[in-house]
């Protein structure tokens, strides 16, 4: 800690203690006033990360591993953002996640969760991809309190991460294009601290630092005239923000009664939502039309992570049948009929914010009461201990759409959705710093939007979507990047947020260490850290050729097949493929085969035939930088081995 310094901020600030909000009581009772003394302690750090959600933790761990002093602030008692504090521990991922599509650190988080359940409960069948909840919506569903413990263990060894728990950023100081200081407030101790970071990352769930940084941002939906998106609205609508939810966990205890008191205005809320298990999937989109879900069952899952009929097991987080001696299941309640869609919580006065959050909590409590009564299903018991709260609802709301920075680049609907790409992947961004694959899933707002779901192809995260137009030491590090209202529906998911956070940390780190952060070095650092920047379905981050192949693909050297997603890293590389790669690496003009043969870098036979479709052998190459010193075999050379050589050659780096 540094000596006490004179603070250059306001004397008082009003804000909502989100974790303290309850469904009953005056909204004003949850509004806090921070009175800033004349002299407050200061603390300097390399990187300030606001928000310890998926993006914030990915950023903090990556920055710490790169040797930086990190200040990490979090309003909630638990780390983990939407996955933990907001209760969405039935992870929103993709069908490839067990093989690819998740950063190495994120995969470590998933691995530790599985190991916890295997150690603690000794499941009957502890498969490698064991799912503690046996749910349908994801290949990994677990209790939020377990996830909170795992994340604490992951940051614990990093002495260079200083965690400010239950702390909110109230204000930022900006000088020109630089953020120079941040005013932080510990909610429980009612104490202020002035943070002096060299770089600032906004990983909050709502993009809370964007207005404080006075950088341009967007709330709600953009007009088609700005985005050219086929399904964008004609006019801008700041009120059209995706609905948000307070999840909760219930235990099924057959034969017992644990009904809560009837909430105020229950009938009004029930009919307004309306509660029910009947969903109308629009037939005009080619969907199934009217469909009614049942409460229980374990039917086989169907594509796209959806359950064919059972409701309770859809987001079940503890599957008792998987463990010896366990008899009661736990399920996460995060259901579209439970969403609060009447108003957005963004850019409201503190009292208005508290009122909107209260209304959302009332909806979730009413939904619980309906499950316990109108459904006439005895035995549903609310489990507050699973969320670490008094009322049993998540500590923080599950926010699907935040403020979004107006970045140097923007990802639009036509960049990622299925109909706009004739190839296996979505539009290619040469400055890609990550990948994702999730539906454009729009939960309706209360401003004349019915919701929408569009299927994308595996897409990329362009670096330009993280770069502000006017700031040099500030980056978004979560779902507040440069996406639109529509594409936010695909970029807001767990592994993608984590990827965004890691990428933001690497950009910040390189700027602090070198004064600049061009895309190439950022991509290289990420690839070597196990972050996928070019989508392949058969190249896990554990593969020895992962980084080399990722960089070769992003540079256009790798023999990518555009009608499928395969890298085939352990398949032989053909002589034609090798010739094209060498020509691209050395910028040789004209026909690649002719160019490398004329250079004398690849051999032909005595008839002057090239034999391009045959597999490459190391002995086919005549360039010293393209041949290993002591190869274990002469060939055939695999794609992975070839590009590992090009990546390791000093003259080709």
N, C-alpha and C positions, 0 to 999 in steps of 0.2 A: 504494500500500500504506500502511496505517496503522501506528502504533507497535505493538510487541508487547504483547499483553494476556493476562491470566490466563484460561486456558480453563476453562469450567465443565462440562466433559464428563467421561466416565470416563477412567481411566488407560490401559486397553487395550481393544481390540476385535478380535474374530476374524471373518473373512469369507473367502469363496472368491474367488480370482482366476480368474474364469470363463474368461478367454481363455487361461489357462495350463493348464487341465485337459486331460489326455490320456487315451486309452482304456486305457492301462496305467499301473501304478504305484499306490502306496498313496493312497487318497483324501486322507489327512491331508497329503500332500505338496503339495497345491494349496490348503491352508488357510493364510492369512496372518494374522499378528498385527500390529496397528497399535498401537505404543506412543506415547502422546500426551505430549509434553513439557509441562512446567509453563507455559511461555510459547510461544505460537504466533502467527505473523503473522495479521492479519485483513485482509479486503477487503470493502468495502461496495459494494452494487449495488442498482439498483431492483428487478430481477426475477431470481431464481435459477431456472434451468430445469435440472432433473436429467434427463439422458437426451437424446442428440442423435439420436434416431430420427426417424421421419416427423413425429410430433406435436411433438417437441422442436424440430426445425428449423423447422417451420412457425411455432411460437411465437416462436422466437428472431428469425427474419427479420421477422416482423410487429412484434414489440416494438421491434426496432432501428429499423425504418422510422418508428416512432412516437416515436423520440428517446430511448428508455430505455437506461440502462446495464444490460447483460445479463451475468450469469455463467452459462455453459453448461458443464455437466459431462458427461462420457461415459466409461464404463468401458473400452470397446473402443478399439482403435487407429484404426479407421475410423468415420466418421460414417455415419448412415443407418439405424441400427436394423435392423428386420426386412428392409428392402429391400437393405441393403448388408452391414453387419457380420453379420447373420444369414443373408445369402445369398439372399434371396428376390427376385432381380432380374427374375423373370418376374412382372410386377406384377399383383396381384389388383385388378382394376378392374371396369368394366361396359361393355356394348356402346355406350353413349352417350358414352364418355369423350372421343372425338375432337371432339365437338360441345359437350358440357356435362357437368356433374357433377364437375368438378375445380376447386379454387381457382386463382386466377391464378398465384400463386407456385409451386404444384405443377405447373401447366402449363408454367411456365418451366423447371423441372427436367426435364420430359419433352422440351421443345423442345431444350434444350442437349445432351441425350444424343443425339438424332437428328443434330444438327449436328456433333457430334464424329465420329460414324461416317461421315457424308457427307464431312467434310474428310479424315479419316484414311485411308479405304479406297476412296473414289470408287465407290460402288455403281453397278451397271449401270442401275438404275431408281430414282433417288432421289426417290420420291414424297413428298408433304407429310407423310403419316402413315407414313413408312418405318419398318419393324420390323427392327432389326439382327439379331435371331435368327430371324425368320420363324417364330415359335412359334405354337401354337394357343391356349394358355391366356390369352394377353393380346395386345393390339395393340402392346405395347412390352416386348420382352425384350432384355436387354443384359448385359454382363459386370459383376459387382459392382465390380471395380477401376475401371472407367470411371465408374460412378455415384459412387464415393468421390471421384474427382477432380472431378467436376462439383459436388458439394456443397461441397467445399473452396473452389472458385472462387466459389460463390454467397455464402458468408459472408465471404470475404476482404475485400471492400470495406467491410464494416461494422466500423469501428474501435471501436464501442461494444458489440461482442460479444467478451467475454473467454472464450476456450475453455480449459477445464481438461480436457485429454485424459488418458485412462487414470486417471480420477479417480472415486472412489466417495464418495457421501454416507454417512457412518457414523452420524450422529446429528443430531437436531434439538432445539433449545431451544424450549419452548413456555411462554408466560406467558398464562394465561387462554385466550382464543380467538385468540391471535396467535402465529405462529412468529416468533421473534426472531433466531435464529442457526442456522447449519448447520455441522457439522464435516465437512470434506472431506479425503480422503486420496489423495495421488498414489501409485499402486501401484508404479510403476517407481522413483521417487525416494524412496519411503518418507517422504514429508513430509506434514505436516498443515497445513491452513489453515482459519481460522474465517471463514465468509462471513456477512455481515450484510445480508441482503436485506430489502426492504420488502414483497416479495411472493414466494411460492414456487409453482412449477408442477412437478408430478410427471409427467414424460413418460418415465419408465423403462418398460422392456418388461414388468416384473413388478409394477408398482405398489409399488416398494420403499419409497417415502416414507410410504405410508399408515400402517404400524405405527409408524414413527418419529414421525409427527405425532400419534399417539394419537387418531386419528379413526376412527370405526367403519367397518369394511369387511367384505366377504364374500369367502370363498374357496369355490370349488366350486359345486354346484347348490343352489338354494333349493327349499323345499317348495311344493307347489301352494297350500297354505293362505296363503302370503305373496304369491304372484304371480298366482294365479288363471289361470295359463297352462295351456292344454289339454294340453300335452305335458310339463309339469313333473313331477318325481318326487313321490311321496307324502311323502317325508321328506327333510330337508336332508342333503346329503352333501358335506362339505368335501373329500373325496378325489376327487370327480368333477370333475376339471379336464381340459380338452382335452389330448390328446397333443401333444408337441412334437417337434421334428426338428432334426437337424444336416444341412443340405444340403451338397452338394459338386458340383463341376463335373468332367466327364470330356470328353476329346477323343477323337473317333473317328479312329483311325489304322489303316485296314485293312491286314492282313498283318503287323502288328507285335504283339509281346507285351510287356505292361507290367503283368503280374499282380502284385499285392501279396502279401506273406506271408499265409498262412492265419491268420485271427484265432483267438484262443483261444475255445473253446466255440462254434465256428462252426455246427456241426450243431444244437446246442441252440437257438441264436438263430434260425437259418433256419426250423426247424420251429415255433418258438413264435410267430413273427411272423404268419403264415408268409409267406415270400417267394413271389412269383409275379406273373404278369400276368393272372390270372383274378380278376375282381371280380364279386361277387354283389350286384347292385342290387335291393333288395327289390321284388318284384312287388306286394306288398300296398300299396305306395305308388304303384303305377302305373308303376314303372320297368321297365327292360328285362330284368331278371333276370340270369342268368349271361352274362358277356361276357369275352372274352379279347383282350387287346391284343397287337399285334405290335411288334417292335422298331423297324423302320424304315418309312419311307413318307412321302408328302406328300399324303394324301387331303384333299379339301375339308373345311373345318371345319363343324361343326354348331352349332345354337344353344347359348347358355349357356357359351360359351368352351371347349367340350369338343372333344377330338379324337375322330373316329369310330373310329380303330384305332391309328395309329402312336404309339409310346411315346417314342422318342428326340426326335422333333421337337416333342413336346408342350410342353416347356420348353427348347427349344433357344435359346441366348443368342448364338450366332454362326453365321450361315448362310453357309457358304463360297461357295455358288453365287451369292450376291447380289453378290460382289465379284470383280473381275478378279485373277487370280493366286493366289487362295486355294483350298485343297483339303480342309481338315479342319474339321469342325463341332465346336462346343462345346455341351454340354447340361447344364442344371442338374438335379440329381437331388433331387427333393422329392416323394416318392411315398408314398401312404398306407401301403404295406407297410413303409416305412422309419421310420414314426413310432415314437416311444417312448411307450408307453401304460401301462406297468405302474405307475408312480408319478408323483405330482406333484412338482415342484421347489419349490413355494411353501411358505413357513413351515416350513422344515426347519432343523436345526442345520447349521453350516458343513460338518462332515464328511459329514453325510447328503446335503447338497446336492451336494458334490463326487462322492459315490458315484453319485447318480442321474444327474448329468451324464455321468459316465464310462460308465454303462450305455447311455445314449442314443448316445454316440459309438461304443460297441462295435457297436450295431445298425447304424449307418450304414456302418462299416467292413466289417461282415459282408455288408451288402447290396452294397457295391462288389465284394467278393470273389465273391459269387454271380453278379453281372452278368458278371464276367470269366471265370467258370469254369462254373458250373452252366448258364448260358445258352449256353455254348460260342460266345460271340461275340468273336472275337479283335479286338484293336486298341483296347480301351478304356484310356485313360491318364488317371490322376488328375492334375489340374492345381492343385497347391497355390498357385501364383502368382496364380491367379484369385481366390482367397479371402484371400490375404495371410497364410497360416498355414503352419506346418511340416507339420502332418498332413494338410492339404488339405481339412479340414472347415471350415465357417464359423467365424468368430471367436467368435460368440455363438450360442446356440441360437435357433431360430425358435420363439418363445413365442406360442401362439395365444390363451391365456387368462391374464390376470393377476389379481391382487387387484383388487376393484372397490369403489369407495367407496359407502357408503350415503348417497346424496345426497338432496336435498330432493325430487327427482323420479326416477322409475324408468321405463325403457323395457321393455315386456313383449312377449311373443310376439304377443299380440292387437293390439298397436299397429302392427305392421309387416307381418305375413304376408298373403299373397294372399287366403286364404279369409275374412279378417275385414274386408275393405274392399270395398264394392260399387263404389267409384269407382276412377279410374285411379291415384290416389296412396294411400299409407297414411294412418293417422290424422294429422290436422293438429294441430300444436303451435303455438299463437300466439306462444310464446317461442322459436321455432326460430332456431338460430344456425348451421345448416348442413344439408346433405343427404347422403344416401348411397343406394346401390342395389347390394346384393349378397345372395347367398343366405344364409339361416341355415344355415351350414355347420359342423356339429359333428363334429370328429374325435374318435372315442371315447376315453374314459378307461378305465383298468383297473378301474373300480369299478362294474361291472354296467351299463355304458352301451354300446350298440352303434353309436352315432353316429346322426346325423340330418341331413337336408337339407330345408329348406322354402323355397319361393319367396316372396319379399316383393314388395311394390310400392315404388316410390321413397319413401323415408322421410326424416324430419327428425331433427335432433339438438336436443332441447330444452335450453335453457339450464339448466333446473332439474336436469338430470342431471349438471351440472358443479358445482353449488353444495353444499358440505358443510353438514351440519346444525349444526356447532359451531365452524367456523373462519372468520375474516374475511379472511385474506390467504393462502389456500392453495387451489389448484384442481388437479384431475386434468387432464392434457393429452394423454392417449393413450387406449388401450383400457381404462383403469382408471376410466372414468366410471360413472355410475349405470345400468348395463344388467344384465340377468340372465345366468345361465349360457347360456341359449338365445339371447338377442338379442346377446350378445357375439359369437356366430358370424357376425353380419352387420355389426357395427360395428368389427371388428378389422383392416380392410383398409387398404391404403396411402393412397388419397386421403381416406378418411374420418378416419383418424388425423391426417393433415396438417390437415384442416379443424378437428378438435377442438382441435389445438394453436393454430392461429390464433385461434380463438374464445376460448380461455382467455387468450391474450395480450391481446386487446382488452378483455376483462372486467377483467383486472388493470390494464391501462393506464388505463382510465376511472376505476377506483377510486382509483388513485394520483393522477390529475390532478384529479378532481372530488369524490372522497370517496364516490361512488356509481356503480352500473352497472346502471341499469334496462334491461330488454330492448330497448326502442325504440332508444336511442342505440347500443347494442351492435350491433343488427341493421343500423342505418344505416352504421356504420363498416365492418362486414364487407361489406355489399353494395357500397359504394364501393371496397373493396379487392379486389373480384372474387370474393367468396365467395357461392355460391348458397345462399339460405336457403329458397327455395320452388322446387320442382322443375319445370322446363320443359325439354323436349327440343330446342327450337329457339331458345334464347336463350343463346348463348355469352357468356362474360364479357367478350369483346371488343366486344360490341354496344354502341353509344352509349347505348342506353336501358336497359342491364342493371340498373344500380342503381335507377333510378326504377321500373322494372317490378317488380323484386324487392320493394321496399318497398310498392308499391301492392298487390301480391298478398298479402303477409303481413298488411297492414292490412284486407284484404277489399274494396279499392276496384277492383281489376283484374277485368275480365270473364273469370274463369277458367272454362274448360270442364272439368267434372269427369269426362267420359267419355273424355277423351284428355289428353295431356301437353303440348299445344301452347300457346304464348303468342301465336303469329302476330303478332310485334311490328310487322311492316311491312304488315300488313293494315289496311284502314280500320276505324276504330272507328265503330260505328253511333250514331245519336242516342239510341236507347234505352240503349245501354251507357254513353254519356257522361252521360246523365241519372242513371242509377243510381250512377255513380261520384261525381258532384257531390253528390248527396244524401247519400251515405255520408261523403264528406269533410267536409261541413258539418253532419252529424248532423241532417238534415231529416227530420221524421217523416212517416208516411203514404206515399202513392203517389209514387215518385220523380219521374215525369214531371210530375204535377200540381204537386208542390212546387217544382220549378225553374222551371216556367212562371209560377206565381203570384209567384215572386220576381223574375220578369222577367230571368232569367239565360239562358234559351234561347228562341229565337223560334218562333212558330207562323205559319202562312200566313193569308191573309185569310179563309179558311173556318174558322179556328181549329183546323186539323189539325196534328198534331205530326210526322207522317211518321217514326215511330221506327225503321223498318228501313232508312232511307236512311243513307248515310255522312255523318258529321259534316264540316261546313266551319267554318273559324275564324269566318266571318261569321255562323254560327248562334248564336254565343255572345255574351252581353251583359255578362259579368262581367269586369272589367278584369284580374283576377288569373288568368284562364283563357285569355287570348289573348296570344300573343307580340307584342312591340312592332312588329317589322318582319318578319312572316312571309314566307318565301320563296315560298309559294303559299297561296292561300286554302283549298285542300283538294283531294280528300278528306284528312282528317287521319288519320295512322296512329295505332295504339294507342301506339306508342313515343313519338311526338311529343306526344301528349296528356298522357301521364303524366310526361314530362320537364318539361312546363310546370308541372304541379301540384307536382312535386318542387322546382322552382326558385323557385316563388312564395314570397316572405317570409312572407306571411300564412298559408301552408299548411304550413310546415315543422313 
